[in-house]
Amino acid sequence: MAAMKVRLAYTCALLCLVTSVALPAPALADDADLKKQVEQANSAFMASFNSMDVSGLAAMYATGAIVVDFAGARTDIAQYFEDSFKTGLHRAETTVDQVWPLGPDTALGLGKYRVTGQSRVGSPIDAAGRWTATYVREGGKWKIRMHSVIPELLSSHGR
């Protein structure tokens, strides 16, 4: 049971990583402009996640995208989100802390997430941590190529 809760928490965390969604394609004026675009995408991601819109979430990912969580890497993005919602995740809150351009069509993002919900047996789910994402421009939009979720350390680790 505890292992299932941990798996759910990590899955939730990964979902929030997705924070970064399809970003508008205009040329980036500077780092601040890029961060604004990622923040807008983050808002769109949370709206899709919180309405449990699997197709909307999947559309935010680039062709061949990958998500990485405690259980490993997955490329079946729509199924990943379907599974997450089935485990009881219902709400995501994310922030965009930093964004770095890597070139005209590639960027990195970093932020925090918190996902909540209720497990199949009725116990609350509440997981938090950090996310990272690599964005690429595809079809005129910024999309997530790879994202990872790093769970928050528990208070027993000195936090």
Wavefront OBJ file of the C-alpha trace (Angstrom):
o trace
v 0.000 0.000 0.000
v 2.814 2.396 0.898
v 4.603 1.547 -2.347
v 1.428 2.332 -4.280
v 1.137 5.720 -2.553
v 4.752 6.517 -3.376
v 4.227 5.516 -7.003
v 1.121 7.710 -7.182
v 2.980 10.638 -5.688
v 5.806 10.323 -8.193
v 3.404 9.936 -11.080
v 1.615 13.056 -9.939
v 4.862 14.917 -9.743
v 5.766 13.981 -13.279
v 2.439 15.196 -14.483
v 3.134 18.584 -13.088
v 6.437 18.716 -14.824
v 4.528 18.906 -17.944
v 3.907 22.390 -16.848
v 5.360 23.518 -20.046
v 2.980 23.299 -22.902
v 2.843 24.418 -26.497
v 4.377 27.872 -26.534
v 3.788 30.505 -29.212
v 6.344 30.472 -32.005
v 7.409 34.134 -32.379
v 11.121 34.787 -32.176
v 12.361 35.194 -28.627
v 13.312 38.765 -27.804
v 15.154 37.848 -24.612
v 15.164 35.520 -21.627
v 12.298 37.443 -19.970
v 10.142 36.983 -23.065
v 10.937 33.267 -23.130
v 10.005 32.942 -19.444
v 6.669 34.677 -20.127
v 5.965 32.197 -22.912
v 6.762 29.254 -20.643
v 4.584 30.729 -17.885
v 1.683 31.034 -20.355
v 2.230 27.436 -21.380
v 2.334 26.459 -17.716
v -1.092 28.055 -17.207
v -2.479 26.141 -20.187
v -0.981 22.906 -18.849
v -2.593 23.378 -15.443
v -5.952 24.133 -17.074
v -5.760 20.898 -19.102
v -4.535 18.882 -16.129
v -7.129 20.244 -13.712
v -9.913 19.476 -16.206
v -8.341 16.021 -16.794
v -8.053 16.718 -20.537
v -5.711 13.932 -21.695
v -5.718 14.950 -25.356
v -4.991 18.569 -24.432
v -2.039 17.480 -22.307
v -0.691 15.109 -24.965
v -0.852 17.903 -27.563
v 1.637 19.883 -25.488
v 4.368 17.339 -26.184
v 6.626 17.117 -29.208
v 6.857 14.070 -31.439
v 8.868 11.381 -29.661
v 8.550 13.096 -26.275
v 9.600 11.371 -23.087
v 8.634 11.769 -19.435
v 10.921 10.556 -16.673
v 9.854 9.841 -13.105
v 10.913 7.501 -10.299
v 9.602 4.515 -12.277
v 11.649 5.275 -15.383
v 11.081 6.763 -18.820
v 7.804 6.702 -20.751
v 6.977 7.737 -24.285
v 3.255 6.914 -24.186
v 2.252 10.419 -23.085
v -1.546 10.090 -23.333
v -1.505 6.770 -21.484
v 0.784 8.261 -18.849
v -1.805 10.939 -18.056
v -4.720 8.514 -18.223
v -2.926 6.310 -15.691
v -2.213 9.312 -13.471
v -5.867 10.337 -13.408
v -6.894 6.733 -12.688
v -4.611 6.725 -9.642
v -6.611 9.643 -8.267
v -4.703 12.766 -9.228
v -7.085 15.660 -9.779
v -5.275 18.941 -9.292
v -1.887 20.394 -10.200
v -0.244 23.626 -9.115
v 3.059 24.588 -10.702
v 5.465 27.476 -10.875
v 8.074 28.415 -13.438
v 11.200 29.487 -11.577
v 13.806 29.684 -14.339
v 14.007 29.362 -18.121
v 17.146 29.262 -20.277
v 17.341 29.496 -24.075
v 19.642 26.913 -25.657
v 19.157 28.187 -29.185
v 16.414 29.576 -31.412
v 14.391 26.351 -31.205
v 15.391 24.836 -27.853
v 14.985 25.897 -24.219
v 15.145 24.516 -20.682
v 12.718 25.187 -17.842
v 12.741 24.551 -14.098
v 10.020 24.982 -11.504
v 8.054 23.531 -8.605
v 4.931 21.399 -8.574
v 2.292 20.116 -6.180
v -0.274 17.532 -7.191
v -3.225 16.440 -5.097
v -6.097 14.036 -5.296
v -7.591 10.984 -3.687
v -6.478 7.380 -4.107
v -8.826 4.571 -5.089
v -9.114 3.579 -1.423
v -9.950 7.127 -0.362
v -6.673 8.289 1.128
v -5.437 11.754 0.177
v -2.657 12.198 -2.366
v -0.379 15.197 -1.901
v 2.986 15.228 -3.652
v 5.380 18.084 -4.299
v 8.801 18.642 -5.787
v 10.643 20.160 -8.730
v 10.216 19.663 -12.467
v 12.545 20.224 -15.401
v 11.611 20.332 -19.067
v 13.336 20.623 -22.419
v 11.297 22.499 -25.018
v 11.606 22.380 -28.794
v 9.807 24.336 -31.470
v 7.608 22.001 -33.502
v 4.931 23.016 -35.976
v 5.425 26.661 -35.066
v 4.851 26.054 -31.329
v 7.035 25.333 -28.341
v 6.423 21.785 -27.126
v 7.870 19.585 -24.419
v 10.443 17.119 -25.703
v 11.464 15.749 -22.307
v 10.412 16.421 -18.764
v 11.444 15.019 -15.421
v 9.984 15.191 -11.930
v 12.020 15.232 -8.762
v 10.018 14.592 -5.584
v 10.465 16.864 -2.595
v 12.652 15.470 0.155
v 10.774 14.568 3.279
v 11.289 16.438 6.548
v 13.269 13.436 7.840
v 16.025 14.566 5.467
v 16.493 17.832 7.302
v 14.045 20.036 5.422
l 1 2 3 4 5 6 7 8 9 10 11 12 13 14 15 16 17 18 19 20 21 22 23 24 25 26 27 28 29 30 31 32 33 34 35 36 37 38 39 40 41 42 43 44 45 46 47 48 49 50 51 52 53 54 55 56 57 58 59 60 61 62 63 64 65 66 67 68 69 70 71 72 73 74 75 76 77 78 79 80 81 82 83 84 85 86 87 88 89 90 91 92 93 94 95 96 97 98 99 100 101 102 103 104 105 106 107 108 109 110 111 112 113 114 115 116 117 118 119 120 121 122 123 124 125 126 127 128 129 130 131 132 133 134 135 136 137 138 139 140 141 142 143 144 145 146 147 148 149 150 151 152 153 154 155 156 157 158 159
